[in-house]
Amino acid sequence: MGRLMGINFKRKFVGISISDKTQSFAWPKEVIKYTQFIPLINRIKQIAEQEKIVKIIVNLPQQNTMLYFKVVSFTHQLRKHVKIPVIPVTFPYAQNIVESIIPTNTRKKEKITEKLLSAIILQDYINQKHV
């Protein structure tokens, strides 16, 4: 069947998650700090090849924000560089779920948050697909 990759894109970090081969469960993979799209896309391509990813799910933030337009631009660039489907999704409650799990005083909170957000979003996509 092949694995899925989830991407949660923020200002400085991108959270990456992957599914199992049966596309039943998602878990955090890594967080990538970025300043430019091309090195980020190259790392995503590398992970996709290593993990035999068949589809990439990208979380879209709230519309008409600066981050939304950045993610749309990133998604467009990613589609040009990978030969697998890139699917944008919106899961507005993921941030609330993560904030209820991670204490506010946690060091490196942003990196932990991005990892968890990508996994929650990918798991939600998987759950909706199997309904």
C-alpha positions in Angstrom: 0.0 0.0 0.0 2.8 2.5 0.8 3.3 5.0 3.5 1.8 8.5 3.8 3.8 11.6 4.9 2.2 14.5 6.9 3.7 18.0 6.8 2.8 20.8 9.2 4.4 24.0 8.0 5.2 27.0 10.3 7.4 30.1 10.1 10.7 28.5 11.0 10.0 24.8 11.3 8.3 22.0 9.4 7.0 18.9 11.3 7.2 15.7 9.4 5.2 12.5 10.2 4.8 9.2 8.5 2.3 6.4 8.5 2.8 2.7 8.7 2.7 0.6 5.4 -1.0 -0.2 5.9 -1.8 3.6 6.3 -3.5 2.9 9.7 -1.3 4.8 12.1 0.8 8.0 12.0 3.7 9.0 14.2 6.2 11.9 14.3 9.3 11.6 12.2 11.3 14.8 12.5 11.3 18.6 12.5 13.2 20.5 9.9 14.4 24.0 10.4 14.3 25.9 7.1 15.1 29.3 5.6 14.5 28.4 1.9 12.1 26.1 0.1 14.6 24.2 -2.1 16.8 22.6 0.7 13.5 21.8 2.6 12.0 20.2 -0.5 15.2 18.2 -1.0 15.1 16.8 2.5 11.4 15.9 2.1 12.2 14.1 -1.2 15.0 12.2 0.6 12.6 11.1 3.4 9.9 10.2 0.8 12.4 8.0 -1.0 13.7 6.3 2.1 10.3 5.6 3.6 8.6 4.7 0.2 6.0 7.5 0.6 3.1 7.3 -1.8 1.3 10.5 -0.9 2.1 13.7 1.0 -0.5 15.5 3.1 0.1 19.2 3.8 -1.8 21.0 6.5 -3.2 24.4 5.3 -3.5 27.0 8.0 -6.3 29.5 8.3 -7.0 31.2 5.0 -5.9 34.7 4.1 -3.0 34.8 6.5 0.6 35.3 5.6 1.4 31.7 6.6 -1.5 30.4 4.4 0.0 32.0 1.3 3.5 30.7 2.2 2.1 27.2 2.6 0.2 27.4 -0.7 3.4 28.6 -2.4 5.4 25.8 -0.7 2.8 23.2 -1.8 3.0 24.4 -5.4 6.8 24.2 -5.4 6.7 20.7 -3.7 4.4 19.4 -6.5 6.9 20.5 -9.1 9.7 18.6 -7.4 8.1 15.3 -6.4 6.4 12.7 -8.5 3.8 11.7 -5.8 0.5 13.3 -5.0 0.6 16.3 -2.6 -2.8 16.8 -0.9 -3.6 20.0 1.1 -5.9 19.5 4.1 -7.2 21.7 6.9 -7.5 20.5 10.5 -8.2 23.6 12.5 -8.3 21.9 16.0 -4.9 20.2 15.8 -3.2 23.1 17.6 -5.7 23.0 20.5 -5.1 19.2 20.9 -1.3 19.7 21.1 -1.6 22.6 23.5 -3.6 20.5 25.8 -0.9 17.8 25.8 2.3 19.9 26.1 2.9 22.1 29.2 3.6 25.7 28.3 7.0 25.7 30.1 8.4 22.8 28.0 11.8 23.6 26.5 11.9 23.2 22.7 8.1 23.4 22.7 8.0 24.6 19.1 9.8 21.6 17.7 7.8 19.2 19.8 4.6 20.9 18.8 5.4 20.7 15.0 6.2 17.0 15.3 2.9 16.3 17.1 0.9 18.5 14.9 2.0 16.7 11.8 1.2 13.3 13.3 -2.2 14.4 14.5 -3.1 15.9 11.1 -1.9 12.8 9.3 -3.8 10.5 11.7 -7.0 12.6 11.1 -6.5 12.2 7.4 -6.1 8.4 7.8 -9.1 8.2 10.0 -11.3 10.1 7.6 -10.1 8.0 4.7 -11.1 4.8 6.4 -14.6 5.9 7.4 
